[in-house]
Amino acid sequence: MSAALAALCFGNAQAQATGTVIHPGDQLSVQVYGDQTLTQTVTVLNDGTIAYPLIGQVPVAGKTPAQAAETLKSRLLKFVRHPVVTIAISQLAQPNVMVLGDVKNPGKYQLRSDAHLSDAIAAAGGLTDIDGDYPNARISDPSGHVTQVSLQQLLRNGNVQDDERLGEGDVVYVPGPVQFYVNVTGAVDHPGPIQVNQGDNLAVAIAKAGNSVNAQSDLNHVRLIRTGADGKEQTEEINLYQALQDNNQSVNVALRKGDTIYVPQARQKTNGNILSGLLYVLTRFIP
C-alpha cells in the first residue's frame, strides 16, 4: 500500500471515530423509555429509512444516532406523550463490494458500512505498479449508475472529498495502463517493435530493447522520429545520457503510439562513463 493510500485510510478512520453516522444495512437498537412495545431492533433499508410502528418510514441514513433519535422523537409526539428516545448502532452493515482491474488482488470484499473507495482499494492490496498518472476509477452501483473518480487526485494529491462512499453491490473498476508499440532500431540488443505502457518514456523503450555493452549504444545522440498532427515526420535528436545524469525528465519524453527511436552505435570503443550510463538505464528503467 502506498504512503498516500495509508494516510488517506488513517484519515478516514479518524473521521469515523469522531462522528459515526448511520448507513443502509446498519442495525439500530431503538429504545423508547416507558413503552416496551416501541423498543426494538431495526435494520436500515437500502433507501436509508427504517420501518417503525405507528409512524411508518423514517429517514435516518446520514444522521448520527442522536440526530436520528430526535427525528424519531418528533414523529412519535403525535402518539406518545413526552417520548424519551435513544438510538445506538448495534451492528454495522458489511456491504459486499467487487474490486476489479489493475489492483493486486481483484475479488469481492466485505467492508464496513462507512467504507470508501480508498478502503476497497486497500482491501484489494492496493494498485499495481503504475508509471505516470493514476487512472480514473469507475464505481458502478446496483442500479447501473456509474461514477468516475480521479485516483490521481485522491491517492497522489490527497483530495479526500473525491473518496466516494461505497454500498452493497457496488463494483469498483481500476483500468490498467493503455499499451501500445513503438519501434526501436539501431544499436540495441533486440531491435523491432517494443510494447510500452502509456506514460512510459524514451529510456524505458531503450531499456526494454536492451542496451548491453555488446550493443555499443550511443545514448548521447538518440533520435526520436514522430509523426506530427499535420501528418509530417519530425525528427528530434536527444542527449539521453546527459538527461538521465541531470534527471531532466523534460528531455526524457513520454512516448506516443507509432514513435520510432533510433539509437546510433558509438563511434569509438565504449569507455567507463558510457558503460555506467548504460547500466544506469538498465537498472533504473526496466520494469
C-alpha angles and dihedrals in degrees: 000000000000121000089244092054092046091051091048093051090048089053090051091051091052091050091050092051094051101044119013113189131191120262135188110280095030117130114228128202106214119192125187107186114228095018115075093180089067095045108095148124116261135181122228109240126226090262090059097253136111125219107233132180118262095004104050122206116019121185110230107148113114092023127106115244089256092052092047090051090054091051091050092046093052091053094046091056088085090061108022127050112234097343117201108207131184127179128194130178102244095179132010118228116249107209119199111233127184116220115195140167130033099010127114097245113022115195147094117309133188109224138179118276090249094050121139135199093272090055091054092049090048091050089054091054097262130275123318117249108294128191115211126358123355115252129242113268119220121218117196119190125205091266091058097253110146125207123191119213126188107231087191090064095039104043104023101032096032098231098163092184086074091058099107119208115240131217141189113309097011117147120211117199123188110192118223123233119287109252128208141154132258126185118241116191138170128037101010130113096243111025118189138063113354123193114227137171126245106271095031114130138216096276092054093057093049092047091051091049088053127245104197124162090267091059091061090208119191103214091178093074107035113158122212114200113196135168111236129217089267091059094250124126116247123195123202125185113216130192093216094170093059092042091056092047090051094039088235103166093177088071094041089070128199113255128244131205110274097023118148119209119197118196112191122213118254112259094221137033113294112264129203095267095053091044091053089051091053092050089047091058093045097050097041106039110033107098 
